[in-house]
Amino acid sequence: MNHPINKKVLMPVMLLGSFLSILNQTILNVALPDLMEEFEIGPTTVDHWLYAGKWDFGTGDSLFDETIYY
């Protein structure tokens, strides 16, 4: 299945994705002190949890997005 790529749509979508990614990181950075206090853990542990969650979401999203077409 070879779908044509509309380049006029691709760039705004990529820019929006980049913006939302940076916004998400900013929001999570603001929440770090509250998460550390709530779970009584250090900053390194919170950072690893957030990184693992983002990696898990990104991998799952890519995997399940591709399986829709089969």
Secondary structure, 3 states (H helix, E strand, C coil): CCCCCCHHHHHHHHHHHHHHHHHHHHHHHHHHHHHHHHHCCCHHHHHHHHHHHHHHHHHHHHHHHHHCCC
